[in-house]
Amino acid sequence: MHGEQDAQAFDASHLDIDFDLPRPVDETAFPDLYVGLNIDLLAPGDGIVTDRHHASADRYEADDPQNQIAGQISPFTLSGWLRHGCERVVQAAGATACHPGESNADYMLEDVYDRDLENGYHEKGSCVDGDADAGCVVHDLFGGFGDRAGRVIRRPIRFSPIRRQVDVTKGEAEAHYRQLNTQVRSRNAEDEGQPLRQATRDVVGNLVGTWRLTLRELKPEYVGLLVEAIDYLDAHSDEYAMQLGGARNFGAGFVRALQARTASRDGDVPVPGGESA
């Protein structure tokens, strides 16, 4: 899992303060960090890939192996949620964060980019100013400019409904997949509840496990910002803007018992509920 990354050490030479890690790097799971997740319902749009076709509702039997669907949750939705938390932490510290969008993009609201620049953001990539090593911390972590990848690798979460098949040290989770079909009905009394359209939504429920992040470079500010961002997201998980997933109005996206953890090499990865790997 670590390979050549074992030789990595923290780079704190650019800092004006002394940095001392409580334990040697080779006794930890660095460059990996683990985010403990406990989610009642997650509906990340099209961000779920399953390993088989789902059974229809009238033929579903929980103990049928054909219905024990596993799969992966795309890191894209998770990445945007994590970045939002990082931006809020940076802004709370009195700095501005890299805007995630281009200034000339076709935004749905007029002057939205300019208004963002007045509310805690600087123009995307302006912090680099021709020097790829001069960007802000948000720019460094999430990248997306030129050929410079973000310093944090956001991995997909593999999920399974069978707990014994889940390894939290690999960024896996126990979760249960369903495909929900809902109908939007007319509110006009004359229509007598006639369906107007049908919507299909992929969801996973009762998700408990970890999301594994891997740092390409070990710097104290990277770890510090990620840990603070997770703490912020946990504390504000009941706020609409901080919820995870693409179906916030359905209640999806409330994340409880979030933890950002660095783990020992013995595989002791705390997860919500007090269990360890």
TIVO-227172 format. One record per residue: residue in one letter; x, y, z of N, C-alpha, C in turn; residue number from 1. Coordinates in Angstrom, 1 decimal. Layout:
<sites>
{site A {X Y Z} {X Y Z} {X Y Z} NUM}
...
</sites>
This chain:
<sites>
{site M {0.8 -1.2 0.0} {0.0 0.0 0.0} {0.9 1.3 0.0} 1}
{site H {2.0 1.2 0.6} {2.9 2.3 0.7} {4.1 2.3 -0.2} 2}
{site G {4.7 1.1 -0.4} {5.8 1.0 -1.3} {6.9 2.0 -1.1} 3}
{site E {7.2 2.7 -2.2} {8.3 3.7 -2.2} {8.0 4.9 -1.3} 4}
{site Q {6.7 5.1 -0.9} {6.3 6.2 -0.1} {6.8 6.1 1.3} 5}
{site D {7.3 4.9 1.7} {7.8 4.7 3.1} {8.9 5.7 3.4} 6}
{site A {9.7 6.1 2.4} {10.8 7.0 2.7} {10.5 8.4 2.8} 7}
{site Q {9.2 8.8 2.6} {8.8 10.2 2.7} {9.0 10.7 4.1} 8}
{site A {9.3 12.0 4.2} {9.4 12.7 5.4} {8.7 14.1 5.3} 9}
{site F {8.3 14.7 6.4} {7.6 16.0 6.3} {8.6 17.0 5.9} 10}
{site D {8.1 17.9 4.9} {8.9 19.0 4.5} {8.4 20.2 5.2} 11}
{site A {9.2 20.8 6.2} {8.8 22.0 6.9} {9.8 23.1 6.8} 12}
{site S {10.7 22.9 5.8} {11.8 23.9 5.6} {11.3 25.3 5.2} 13}
{site H {10.1 25.4 4.7} {9.6 26.7 4.2} {8.8 27.4 5.4} 14}
{site L {8.6 26.7 6.5} {7.8 27.3 7.6} {8.7 28.2 8.5} 15}
{site D {8.1 29.1 9.1} {8.8 30.0 10.1} {8.8 29.5 11.5} 16}
{site I {8.2 28.3 11.7} {8.1 27.7 13.0} {8.8 26.4 13.0} 17}
{site D {9.1 25.9 14.2} {9.6 24.5 14.3} {8.5 23.5 14.3} 18}
{site F {8.8 22.5 13.5} {7.8 21.4 13.4} {8.3 20.1 13.9} 19}
{site D {7.6 19.5 14.8} {8.0 18.2 15.4} {6.8 17.2 15.4} 20}
{site L {7.0 16.1 14.7} {6.0 15.1 14.6} {6.1 14.2 15.9} 21}
{site P {5.0 14.0 16.6} {5.1 13.2 17.9} {5.7 11.9 17.7} 22}
{site R {5.6 11.2 16.6} {6.1 9.9 16.4} {6.8 9.8 15.0} 23}
{site P {7.7 8.9 14.8} {8.4 8.8 13.5} {7.4 8.6 12.3} 24}
{site V {7.6 9.2 11.2} {6.7 9.0 10.0} {6.5 7.5 9.7} 25}
{site D {7.6 6.7 9.8} {7.5 5.4 9.4} {6.7 4.5 10.3} 26}
{site E {6.3 5.1 11.4} {5.4 4.4 12.4} {3.9 4.7 12.2} 27}
{site T {3.7 5.6 11.2} {2.3 6.0 10.9} {1.9 5.5 9.5} 28}
{site A {0.7 5.8 9.1} {0.2 5.4 7.8} {0.4 6.5 6.7} 29}
{site F {1.1 7.6 7.1} {1.4 8.6 6.1} {2.1 8.0 4.9} 30}
{site P {1.8 8.5 3.7} {1.1 9.7 3.4} {-0.4 9.5 3.3} 31}
{site D {-1.0 8.5 3.9} {-2.4 8.3 3.9} {-3.1 8.9 5.1} 32}
{site L {-4.3 9.5 4.8} {-5.1 10.0 5.9} {-6.5 9.4 5.7} 33}
{site Y {-7.2 9.2 6.8} {-8.5 8.5 6.7} {-9.6 9.4 7.3} 34}
{site V {-10.7 9.5 6.5} {-11.8 10.3 7.0} {-12.9 9.3 7.3} 35}
{site G {-13.3 9.2 8.6} {-14.4 8.3 9.0} {-15.7 8.9 8.6} 36}
{site L {-16.5 8.0 8.0} {-17.8 8.5 7.5} {-19.0 7.7 8.2} 37}
{site N {-20.0 8.4 8.6} {-21.2 7.7 9.1} {-22.4 8.5 8.5} 38}
{site I {-23.0 7.9 7.4} {-24.0 8.6 6.6} {-25.3 7.8 6.5} 39}
{site D {-26.4 8.4 6.9} {-27.6 7.7 6.9} {-28.1 7.4 5.4} 40}
{site L {-27.9 8.5 4.6} {-28.3 8.4 3.2} {-27.5 9.3 2.3} 41}
{site L {-27.0 8.7 1.2} {-26.1 9.5 0.3} {-26.6 9.3 -1.1} 42}
{site A {-26.9 10.5 -1.7} {-27.5 10.4 -3.1} {-26.6 11.3 -4.0} 43}
{site P {-25.4 10.8 -4.4} {-24.5 11.7 -5.1} {-24.7 11.8 -6.6} 44}
{site G {-26.0 11.8 -7.1} {-26.2 11.9 -8.5} {-25.8 10.6 -9.2} 45}
{site D {-25.0 10.8 -10.2} {-24.5 9.6 -11.0} {-23.1 9.1 -10.5} 46}
{site G {-22.8 9.4 -9.3} {-21.5 9.0 -8.7} {-21.4 7.7 -8.1} 47}
{site I {-22.3 6.7 -8.4} {-22.3 5.4 -7.9} {-22.1 4.4 -9.0} 48}
{site V {-21.1 3.5 -8.9} {-21.0 2.4 -9.9} {-21.1 1.1 -9.1} 49}
{site T {-22.0 0.3 -9.6} {-22.2 -1.0 -8.9} {-21.6 -2.1 -9.7} 50}
{site D {-21.4 -3.3 -9.0} {-20.8 -4.4 -9.6} {-21.8 -5.4 -10.3} 51}
{site R {-23.1 -5.0 -10.3} {-24.1 -5.8 -10.9} {-25.4 -5.0 -11.0} 52}
{site H {-26.4 -5.6 -11.8} {-27.7 -4.9 -11.9} {-28.5 -5.2 -10.7} 53}
{site H {-29.3 -4.2 -10.3} {-30.1 -4.3 -9.1} {-31.3 -5.1 -9.3} 54}
{site A {-31.9 -5.7 -8.3} {-33.1 -6.4 -8.4} {-34.3 -5.4 -8.3} 55}
{site S {-35.4 -5.7 -9.0} {-36.5 -4.8 -8.8} {-37.1 -5.0 -7.4} 56}
{site A {-37.9 -4.0 -7.0} {-38.4 -3.9 -5.6} {-39.3 -5.1 -5.3} 57}
{site D {-40.0 -5.6 -6.3} {-40.9 -6.7 -5.9} {-40.3 -8.1 -5.9} 58}
{site R {-39.0 -8.1 -6.3} {-38.2 -9.4 -6.3} {-37.1 -9.4 -5.3} 59}
{site Y {-37.0 -8.3 -4.5} {-35.8 -8.1 -3.7} {-35.9 -9.0 -2.4} 60}
{site E {-34.9 -9.8 -2.2} {-34.8 -10.6 -0.9} {-33.4 -10.3 -0.3} 61}
{site A {-33.4 -9.8 0.9} {-32.1 -9.3 1.5} {-31.1 -10.3 1.6} 62}
{site D {-31.4 -11.6 1.8} {-30.5 -12.7 2.0} {-30.1 -13.4 0.7} 63}
{site D {-30.6 -12.9 -0.4} {-30.2 -13.4 -1.7} {-28.9 -12.8 -2.1} 64}
{site P {-27.8 -13.7 -2.4} {-26.5 -13.2 -2.7} {-26.5 -12.3 -4.0} 65}
{site Q {-27.5 -12.5 -4.9} {-27.6 -11.7 -6.1} {-28.0 -10.2 -5.7} 66}
{site N {-28.6 -10.1 -4.5} {-29.0 -8.7 -4.2} {-28.0 -8.0 -3.2} 67}
{site Q {-26.9 -8.7 -2.9} {-25.9 -8.0 -2.1} {-25.0 -7.3 -3.0} 68}
{site I {-25.4 -6.1 -3.3} {-24.7 -5.3 -4.3} {-23.6 -4.5 -3.7} 69}
{site A {-22.4 -4.6 -4.3} {-21.3 -3.8 -3.9} {-20.9 -2.8 -5.1} 70}
{site G {-20.0 -1.9 -4.8} {-19.6 -1.0 -5.9} {-18.7 0.1 -5.4} 71}
{site Q {-18.6 1.2 -6.1} {-17.8 2.3 -5.7} {-18.5 3.6 -5.7} 72}
{site I {-18.1 4.5 -4.9} {-18.7 5.9 -4.9} {-17.6 6.8 -5.4} 73}
{site S {-17.9 7.5 -6.4} {-17.0 8.4 -7.1} {-16.4 9.4 -6.1} 74}
{site P {-15.1 9.8 -6.2} {-14.6 10.8 -5.3} {-14.9 12.2 -5.7} 75}
{site F {-15.6 12.4 -6.9} {-15.8 13.8 -7.3} {-16.8 14.6 -6.4} 76}
{site T {-17.9 13.9 -6.0} {-18.8 14.6 -5.1} {-18.1 14.8 -3.8} 77}
{site L {-17.4 13.8 -3.3} {-16.7 14.0 -2.0} {-15.6 15.1 -2.1} 78}
{site S {-15.0 15.2 -3.2} {-13.9 16.1 -3.4} {-14.4 17.6 -3.3} 79}
{site G {-15.6 17.8 -3.9} {-16.1 19.2 -3.9} {-16.6 19.5 -2.5} 80}
{site W {-17.1 18.5 -1.7} {-17.5 18.7 -0.4} {-16.3 19.0 0.5} 81}
{site L {-15.2 18.3 0.3} {-14.0 18.5 1.1} {-13.4 19.9 0.8} 82}
{site R {-13.3 20.2 -0.5} {-12.8 21.5 -0.9} {-13.6 22.6 -0.2} 83}
{site H {-14.9 22.5 -0.2} {-15.7 23.5 0.4} {-15.3 23.8 1.9} 84}
{site G {-15.1 22.7 2.6} {-14.7 22.8 4.0} {-13.3 23.4 4.1} 85}
{site C {-12.4 23.1 3.2} {-11.0 23.8 3.2} {-11.2 25.3 3.0} 86}
{site E {-12.0 25.6 2.0} {-12.2 27.0 1.7} {-12.7 27.8 2.9} 87}
{site R {-13.7 27.2 3.6} {-14.3 27.9 4.8} {-13.2 28.1 5.9} 88}
{site V {-12.4 27.1 6.1} {-11.3 27.2 7.1} {-10.4 28.3 6.8} 89}
{site V {-9.9 28.3 5.5} {-9.0 29.4 5.1} {-9.6 30.7 5.2} 90}
{site Q {-10.9 30.9 4.9} {-11.5 32.2 5.0} {-11.7 32.6 6.4} 91}
{site A {-12.0 31.6 7.3} {-12.2 31.9 8.7} {-10.9 32.4 9.3} 92}
{site A {-9.8 32.0 8.7} {-8.4 32.5 9.2} {-8.1 33.8 8.7} 93}
{site G {-8.9 34.4 7.9} {-8.7 35.8 7.3} {-8.0 35.8 6.0} 94}
{site A {-7.9 34.7 5.3} {-7.2 34.6 4.0} {-8.3 34.4 3.0} 95}
{site T {-7.9 34.4 1.7} {-8.8 34.1 0.6} {-8.5 32.8 0.0} 96}
{site A {-9.5 32.1 -0.5} {-9.3 30.8 -1.1} {-9.4 30.9 -2.7} 97}
{site C {-8.7 30.0 -3.3} {-8.7 29.9 -4.8} {-10.1 29.6 -5.2} 98}
{site H {-10.6 30.4 -6.2} {-12.0 30.1 -6.7} {-11.9 28.9 -7.5} 99}
{site P {-12.9 28.0 -7.4} {-12.9 26.7 -8.2} {-13.3 26.9 -9.6} 100}
{site G {-13.8 28.0 -10.0} {-14.3 28.2 -11.4} {-13.5 29.3 -12.2} 101}
{site E {-13.6 29.2 -13.5} {-12.9 30.2 -14.4} {-13.7 31.5 -14.4} 102}
{site S {-13.0 32.6 -14.5} {-13.7 33.9 -14.4} {-14.6 34.1 -15.6} 103}
{site N {-14.3 33.5 -16.8} {-15.1 33.7 -18.0} {-16.1 32.6 -18.2} 104}
{site A {-16.4 31.8 -17.2} {-17.3 30.7 -17.4} {-18.7 31.2 -17.5} 105}
{site D {-19.6 30.4 -18.0} {-21.0 30.8 -18.2} {-21.8 30.5 -17.0} 106}
{site Y {-21.8 31.4 -16.0} {-22.5 31.1 -14.8} {-24.0 31.5 -14.9} 107}
{site M {-24.8 30.8 -14.1} {-26.3 30.9 -14.2} {-26.7 32.3 -13.6} 108}
{site L {-26.0 32.8 -12.7} {-26.3 34.1 -12.0} {-25.4 35.2 -12.5} 109}
{site E {-25.9 36.3 -12.7} {-25.1 37.4 -13.2} {-24.2 37.9 -12.1} 110}
{site D {-22.9 38.2 -12.5} {-21.9 38.8 -11.7} {-21.6 37.9 -10.5} 111}
{site V {-21.9 36.6 -10.6} {-21.6 35.7 -9.4} {-20.2 35.6 -9.1} 112}
{site Y {-19.3 35.6 -10.1} {-17.9 35.5 -9.9} {-17.3 36.7 -9.2} 113}
{site D {-17.7 37.9 -9.6} {-17.3 39.1 -9.0} {-17.7 39.1 -7.5} 114}
{site R {-18.9 38.7 -7.3} {-19.5 38.7 -5.9} {-18.7 37.7 -5.0} 115}
{site D {-18.3 36.6 -5.6} {-17.5 35.6 -4.9} {-16.1 36.2 -4.5} 116}
{site L {-15.5 37.0 -5.4} {-14.2 37.6 -5.1} {-14.3 38.6 -4.0} 117}
{site E {-15.5 39.1 -3.8} {-15.7 40.0 -2.6} {-16.1 39.3 -1.3} 118}
{site N {-16.2 38.0 -1.4} {-16.6 37.2 -0.3} {-15.7 36.0 0.0} 119}
{site G {-14.4 36.3 0.0} {-13.4 35.3 0.5} {-12.7 34.5 -0.5} 120}
{site Y {-12.8 34.9 -1.8} {-12.1 34.1 -2.8} {-11.2 35.1 -3.6} 121}
{site H {-10.1 34.5 -4.2} {-9.3 35.2 -5.2} {-9.5 34.5 -6.5} 122}
{site E {-9.2 35.1 -7.6} {-9.4 34.6 -8.9} {-8.6 33.3 -9.1} 123}
{site K {-9.2 32.3 -9.7} {-8.6 31.0 -9.9} {-7.2 31.1 -10.5} 124}
{site G {-6.2 30.6 -9.8} {-4.8 30.6 -10.2} {-4.1 31.9 -10.1} 125}
{site S {-4.7 32.9 -9.6} {-4.0 34.2 -9.5} {-2.9 34.1 -8.4} 126}
{site C {-3.0 33.2 -7.5} {-2.0 33.0 -6.4} {-0.7 32.4 -6.9} 127}
{site V {-0.8 31.8 -8.1} {0.4 31.2 -8.7} {1.4 32.2 -9.3} 128}
{site D {0.8 33.1 -10.1} {1.6 34.3 -10.7} {2.8 33.8 -11.4} 129}
{site G {2.7 32.7 -12.2} {3.8 32.2 -13.0} {4.7 31.3 -12.3} 130}
{site D {4.5 31.1 -11.0} {5.4 30.2 -10.2} {4.5 29.1 -9.6} 131}
{site A {4.7 27.9 -10.1} {3.8 26.8 -9.7} {3.9 26.5 -8.2} 132}
{site D {5.0 26.9 -7.6} {5.2 26.6 -6.2} {4.7 27.7 -5.3} 133}
{site A {4.1 28.7 -5.9} {3.7 29.9 -5.1} {2.3 29.9 -4.8} 134}
{site G {1.5 28.9 -5.1} {0.1 28.9 -4.9} {-0.4 28.8 -3.5} 135}
{site C {-1.6 29.2 -3.2} {-2.2 29.0 -1.9} {-2.4 27.6 -1.6} 136}
{site V {-2.7 27.2 -0.3} {-2.8 25.9 0.1} {-4.0 25.1 -0.6} 137}
{site V {-5.1 25.8 -0.8} {-6.2 25.2 -1.5} {-5.8 24.9 -3.0} 138}
{site H {-5.0 25.8 -3.6} {-4.5 25.5 -4.9} {-3.6 24.3 -4.9} 139}
{site D {-2.7 24.2 -3.9} {-1.8 23.1 -3.9} {-2.5 21.8 -3.7} 140}
{site L {-3.5 21.7 -2.8} {-4.1 20.5 -2.5} {-5.0 20.0 -3.6} 141}
{site F {-5.7 20.9 -4.3} {-6.7 20.4 -5.3} {-6.3 20.6 -6.7} 142}
{site G {-5.2 21.4 -7.0} {-4.7 21.5 -8.3} {-5.7 21.9 -9.3} 143}
{site G {-5.5 21.3 -10.6} {-6.5 21.7 -11.6} {-6.0 22.8 -12.5} 144}
{site F {-4.7 23.2 -12.4} {-4.2 24.3 -13.2} {-3.0 23.8 -14.0} 145}
{site G {-3.1 23.9 -15.3} {-2.0 23.4 -16.1} {-1.8 21.9 -15.9} 146}
{site D {-0.5 21.6 -15.8} {-0.2 20.1 -15.7} {0.2 19.8 -14.2} 147}
{site R {-0.2 20.6 -13.3} {0.1 20.3 -11.9} {-1.1 19.7 -11.2} 148}
{site A {-0.9 18.4 -10.8} {-1.9 17.7 -10.1} {-2.0 18.2 -8.7} 149}
{site G {-3.2 18.0 -8.1} {-3.4 18.4 -6.7} {-2.5 17.5 -5.8} 150}
{site R {-2.1 18.0 -4.7} {-1.2 17.3 -3.8} {-1.9 16.2 -3.0} 151}
{site V {-3.3 16.3 -3.0} {-4.0 15.2 -2.3} {-4.8 14.4 -3.3} 152}
{site I {-4.6 13.1 -3.3} {-5.3 12.1 -4.1} {-6.6 11.7 -3.4} 153}
{site R {-7.7 12.0 -4.1} {-9.0 11.6 -3.5} {-9.4 10.3 -4.1} 154}
{site R {-9.5 9.3 -3.4} {-9.8 8.0 -3.9} {-11.2 7.6 -3.8} 155}
{site P {-11.7 6.8 -4.8} {-13.1 6.4 -4.6} {-13.3 5.5 -3.4} 156}
{site I {-14.5 5.4 -2.9} {-14.8 4.6 -1.8} {-15.5 3.3 -2.3} 157}
{site R {-14.8 2.2 -2.0} {-15.5 0.9 -2.3} {-16.4 0.5 -1.2} 158}
{site F {-17.6 0.1 -1.6} {-18.6 -0.3 -0.5} {-19.1 -1.7 -0.8} 159}
{site S {-19.6 -2.3 0.3} {-20.2 -3.6 0.3} {-21.2 -3.7 1.4} 160}
{site P {-22.3 -4.4 1.2} {-23.3 -4.6 2.3} {-22.8 -5.6 3.3} 161}
{site I {-21.7 -6.3 3.0} {-21.3 -7.4 3.9} {-20.1 -6.9 4.7} 162}
{site R {-20.2 -6.7 6.0} {-19.2 -6.1 6.8} {-17.9 -6.8 6.7} 163}
{site R {-17.9 -8.1 6.7} {-16.6 -8.8 6.7} {-15.8 -8.6 5.5} 164}
{site Q {-16.4 -8.1 4.4} {-15.7 -7.8 3.2} {-15.1 -6.4 3.1} 165}
{site V {-15.3 -5.6 4.2} {-14.9 -4.2 4.2} {-13.6 -4.1 5.0} 166}
{site D {-12.6 -3.4 4.4} {-11.4 -3.1 5.0} {-11.2 -1.6 5.1} 167}
{site V {-11.4 -1.0 6.2} {-11.3 0.5 6.4} {-9.9 1.0 6.1} 168}
{site T {-8.9 0.2 6.2} {-7.5 0.7 5.9} {-7.3 0.9 4.4} 169}
{site K {-8.3 0.5 3.6} {-8.2 0.7 2.2} {-9.2 1.7 1.7} 170}
{site G {-9.8 2.4 2.6} {-10.8 3.3 2.3} {-12.1 2.7 1.8} 171}
{site E {-12.6 1.7 2.5} {-13.8 1.0 2.2} {-14.9 1.2 3.2} 172}
{site A {-16.1 0.9 2.9} {-17.3 1.2 3.8} {-18.3 0.1 3.6} 173}
{site E {-19.0 -0.2 4.7} {-20.2 -1.0 4.6} {-21.4 0.0 4.2} 174}
{site A {-22.1 -0.4 3.2} {-23.2 0.4 2.7} {-24.2 -0.4 1.9} 175}
{site H {-25.4 0.1 1.8} {-26.4 -0.7 1.1} {-27.0 0.2 -0.1} 176}
{site Y {-26.9 -0.4 -1.3} {-27.3 0.3 -2.5} {-28.8 0.1 -2.8} 177}
{site R {-29.5 1.1 -3.2} {-30.8 1.0 -3.8} {-31.0 2.0 -4.9} 178}
{site Q {-31.8 1.6 -5.8} {-32.2 2.5 -6.9} {-33.7 2.9 -6.6} 179}
{site L {-33.9 4.2 -6.3} {-35.2 4.7 -6.0} {-35.9 5.3 -7.2} 180}
{site N {-37.2 5.0 -7.3} {-38.0 5.6 -8.4} {-39.1 6.4 -7.7} 181}
{site T {-39.1 7.7 -8.0} {-40.1 8.6 -7.5} {-40.9 9.3 -8.6} 182}
{site Q {-42.1 9.6 -8.3} {-43.0 10.3 -9.2} {-43.3 11.7 -8.8} 183}
{site V {-43.2 12.7 -9.6} {-43.6 14.0 -9.4} {-45.0 14.2 -9.9} 184}
{site R {-46.0 14.4 -8.9} {-47.4 14.4 -9.3} {-47.9 15.9 -9.3} 185}
{site S {-49.0 16.0 -10.1} {-49.6 17.3 -10.2} {-50.3 17.7 -8.9} 186}
{site R {-50.2 19.0 -8.5} {-50.8 19.5 -7.3} {-52.2 20.0 -7.6} 187}
{site N {-52.6 20.1 -8.9} {-53.8 20.6 -9.3} {-54.9 19.6 -9.0} 188}
{site A {-55.9 20.0 -8.3} {-57.0 19.1 -7.8} {-57.7 18.4 -9.0} 189}
{site E {-57.8 19.1 -10.1} {-58.5 18.6 -11.3} {-57.7 17.4 -11.9} 190}
{site D {-56.4 17.3 -11.7} {-55.6 16.2 -12.2} {-55.6 15.0 -11.4} 191}
{site E {-56.2 15.1 -10.2} {-56.3 14.0 -9.2} {-55.0 13.2 -9.0} 192}
{site G {-53.9 14.0 -8.8} {-52.6 13.4 -8.6} {-51.9 12.7 -9.7} 193}
{site Q {-52.3 13.1 -10.9} {-51.7 12.5 -12.1} {-50.2 12.7 -12.2} 194}
{site P {-49.4 11.6 -12.4} {-47.9 11.8 -12.5} {-47.5 12.7 -13.6} 195}
{site L {-46.6 13.5 -13.4} {-46.0 14.4 -14.4} {-44.7 13.9 -15.0} 196}
{site R {-43.9 13.3 -14.1} {-42.7 12.7 -14.6} {-42.2 11.8 -13.5} 197}
{site Q {-41.3 10.9 -13.9} {-40.7 9.9 -13.0} {-39.2 10.1 -12.9} 198}
{site A {-38.7 10.1 -11.7} {-37.2 10.3 -11.5} {-36.6 9.1 -10.9} 199}
{site T {-35.5 8.7 -11.4} {-34.7 7.5 -10.8} {-33.5 8.1 -10.2} 200}
{site R {-33.2 7.6 -9.0} {-32.1 8.1 -8.2} {-31.3 6.9 -7.6} 201}
{site D {-30.0 6.9 -7.8} {-29.1 5.9 -7.1} {-28.7 6.4 -5.7} 202}
{site V {-28.9 5.6 -4.7} {-28.5 6.0 -3.4} {-27.8 4.9 -2.6} 203}
{site V {-27.0 5.2 -1.6} {-26.5 4.2 -0.7} {-26.9 4.7 0.7} 204}
{site G {-27.3 3.7 1.5} {-27.8 4.0 2.9} {-26.9 3.3 3.9} 205}
{site N {-27.0 3.9 5.1} {-26.3 3.3 6.3} {-24.8 3.1 6.0} 206}
{site L {-24.2 4.1 5.5} {-22.8 4.0 5.1} {-21.9 4.2 6.3} 207}
{site V {-21.1 3.3 6.7} {-20.1 3.4 7.8} {-18.8 2.9 7.3} 208}
{site G {-17.7 3.7 7.3} {-16.4 3.3 6.9} {-15.5 4.5 6.8} 209}
{site T {-14.5 4.4 5.8} {-13.5 5.5 5.7} {-13.4 5.9 4.2} 210}
{site W {-12.9 7.1 4.1} {-12.5 7.6 2.8} {-11.0 7.8 2.9} 211}
{site R {-10.2 7.2 2.0} {-8.7 7.3 2.1} {-8.2 8.4 1.2} 212}
{site L {-7.5 9.3 1.8} {-6.8 10.4 1.0} {-5.3 10.1 1.1} 213}
{site T {-4.6 10.4 0.0} {-3.1 10.2 -0.1} {-2.5 11.4 -0.5} 214}
{site L {-1.5 11.9 0.3} {-0.7 13.1 0.0} {0.5 12.8 -0.9} 215}
{site R {0.6 13.5 -2.0} {1.8 13.3 -2.9} {3.0 13.9 -2.2} 216}
{site E {2.8 14.9 -1.4} {3.9 15.5 -0.6} {3.5 15.7 0.8} 217}
{site L {4.4 15.4 1.7} {4.0 15.6 3.1} {4.5 17.0 3.6} 218}
{site K {3.5 17.8 3.9} {3.7 19.1 4.4} {2.7 19.3 5.6} 219}
{site P {3.2 19.9 6.7} {2.3 20.1 7.9} {1.0 20.9 7.5} 220}
{site E {1.1 21.9 6.7} {-0.1 22.7 6.4} {-1.1 21.9 5.6} 221}
{site Y {-0.7 20.9 4.8} {-1.6 20.1 4.1} {-2.5 19.3 5.1} 222}
{site V {-1.8 18.6 6.0} {-2.4 17.8 7.0} {-3.3 18.6 7.9} 223}
{site G {-2.8 19.7 8.3} {-3.5 20.6 9.2} {-4.8 21.1 8.6} 224}
{site L {-4.7 21.6 7.3} {-5.9 22.1 6.7} {-7.0 21.0 6.5} 225}
{site L {-6.6 19.8 6.1} {-7.5 18.7 5.8} {-8.2 18.3 7.1} 226}
{site V {-7.5 18.2 8.2} {-8.0 17.9 9.5} {-9.0 18.9 10.0} 227}
{site E {-8.6 20.2 9.9} {-9.5 21.3 10.3} {-10.8 21.4 9.4} 228}
{site A {-10.6 21.1 8.1} {-11.7 21.1 7.2} {-12.8 20.0 7.5} 229}
{site I {-12.3 18.8 7.9} {-13.2 17.8 8.3} {-13.9 18.1 9.6} 230}
{site D {-13.2 18.7 10.5} {-13.8 19.1 11.7} {-14.9 20.2 11.5} 231}
{site Y {-14.6 21.1 10.6} {-15.6 22.1 10.3} {-16.8 21.5 9.6} 232}
{site L {-16.6 20.6 8.7} {-17.7 20.0 8.0} {-18.6 19.2 9.0} 233}
{site D {-17.9 18.5 9.9} {-18.7 17.8 10.9} {-19.5 18.7 11.8} 234}
{site A {-18.9 19.8 12.2} {-19.6 20.7 13.1} {-20.8 21.5 12.4} 235}
{site H {-20.7 21.5 11.0} {-21.7 22.3 10.3} {-22.5 21.4 9.3} 236}
{site S {-22.6 20.1 9.7} {-23.2 19.1 8.8} {-24.7 19.3 8.6} 237}
{site D {-25.3 20.1 9.5} {-26.8 20.3 9.4} {-27.1 21.5 8.6} 238}
{site E {-26.0 22.2 8.1} {-26.2 23.4 7.2} {-26.4 23.0 5.8} 239}
{site Y {-27.3 23.6 5.1} {-27.6 23.2 3.7} {-26.3 23.2 2.8} 240}
{site A {-25.6 24.3 2.9} {-24.4 24.4 2.0} {-23.3 23.4 2.3} 241}
{site M {-23.3 22.9 3.5} {-22.2 22.0 3.9} {-22.6 20.5 3.8} 242}
{site Q {-23.8 20.2 3.3} {-24.2 18.8 3.2} {-23.5 18.1 2.0} 243}
{site L {-23.5 16.8 2.1} {-22.8 16.1 1.1} {-23.8 15.4 0.1} 244}
{site G {-23.5 15.5 -1.2} {-24.4 14.8 -2.1} {-25.3 15.7 -2.9} 245}
{site G {-25.9 15.2 -3.9} {-26.7 16.0 -4.8} {-28.2 16.0 -4.6} 246}
{site A {-28.6 15.6 -3.4} {-30.1 15.5 -3.1} {-30.3 16.1 -1.7} 247}
{site R {-29.8 17.3 -1.5} {-29.9 17.9 -0.1} {-31.3 18.0 0.4} 248}
{site N {-32.2 18.3 -0.5} {-33.6 18.6 -0.1} {-34.3 17.2 0.3} 249}
{site F {-33.7 16.1 0.0} {-34.2 14.8 0.4} {-33.6 14.4 1.8} 250}
{site G {-32.8 15.2 2.3} {-32.2 14.9 3.6} {-30.9 14.1 3.4} 251}
{site A {-30.5 13.8 2.2} {-29.3 13.1 1.9} {-28.1 14.0 2.1} 252}
{site G {-27.1 13.5 2.6} {-25.9 14.3 2.8} {-25.5 14.6 4.2} 253}
{site F {-26.4 14.3 5.2} {-26.0 14.6 6.6} {-25.0 13.6 7.0} 254}
{site V {-23.8 14.1 7.4} {-22.7 13.2 7.7} {-22.4 13.3 9.2} 255}
{site R {-22.5 12.2 10.0} {-22.4 12.2 11.4} {-21.1 11.6 11.8} 256}
{site A {-20.6 11.9 13.0} {-19.4 11.3 13.6} {-18.2 11.3 12.6} 257}
{site L {-18.0 12.4 12.0} {-16.9 12.5 11.1} {-15.5 12.6 11.8} 258}
{site Q {-14.5 11.9 11.4} {-13.2 12.0 12.0} {-12.2 12.0 10.9} 259}
{site A {-11.2 12.9 11.0} {-10.0 12.8 10.1} {-8.9 12.2 11.0} 260}
{site R {-8.3 11.2 10.6} {-7.3 10.5 11.4} {-6.1 10.1 10.6} 261}
{site T {-5.0 10.2 11.3} {-3.8 9.6 10.8} {-3.7 8.3 11.6} 262}
{site A {-3.2 7.2 10.9} {-3.3 5.9 11.5} {-1.9 5.3 11.7} 263}
{site S {-1.8 4.4 12.7} {-0.5 3.7 12.9} {-0.4 2.6 11.9} 264}
{site R {0.8 2.1 11.7} {1.1 1.1 10.8} {0.5 -0.3 11.2} 265}
{site D {0.0 -0.4 12.5} {-0.6 -1.6 12.9} {-2.0 -1.8 12.4} 266}
{site G {-2.5 -0.8 11.6} {-3.8 -0.9 11.1} {-4.9 -0.4 12.0} 267}
{site D {-4.6 0.3 13.1} {-5.6 0.9 14.0} {-6.2 2.1 13.4} 268}
{site V {-7.2 2.0 12.7} {-7.9 3.1 12.0} {-9.2 3.4 12.7} 269}
{site P {-9.4 4.4 13.6} {-10.7 4.6 14.2} {-11.7 5.0 13.2} 270}
{site V {-12.9 4.4 13.4} {-14.1 4.7 12.5} {-15.2 5.1 13.5} 271}
{site P {-16.3 5.7 12.9} {-17.4 6.1 13.7} {-18.0 4.9 14.4} 272}
{site G {-18.4 5.1 15.7} {-19.0 4.0 16.4} {-18.0 3.3 17.4} 273}
{site G {-16.7 3.8 17.3} {-15.7 3.3 18.3} {-15.0 2.0 17.8} 274}
{site E {-15.3 1.6 16.6} {-14.6 0.4 16.1} {-13.3 0.8 15.4} 275}
{site S {-12.4 -0.2 15.3} {-11.1 0.0 14.6} {-10.9 -1.1 13.6} 276}
{site A {-10.0 -0.9 12.7} {-9.7 -1.9 11.7} {-9.1 -3.1 12.3} 277}
</sites>
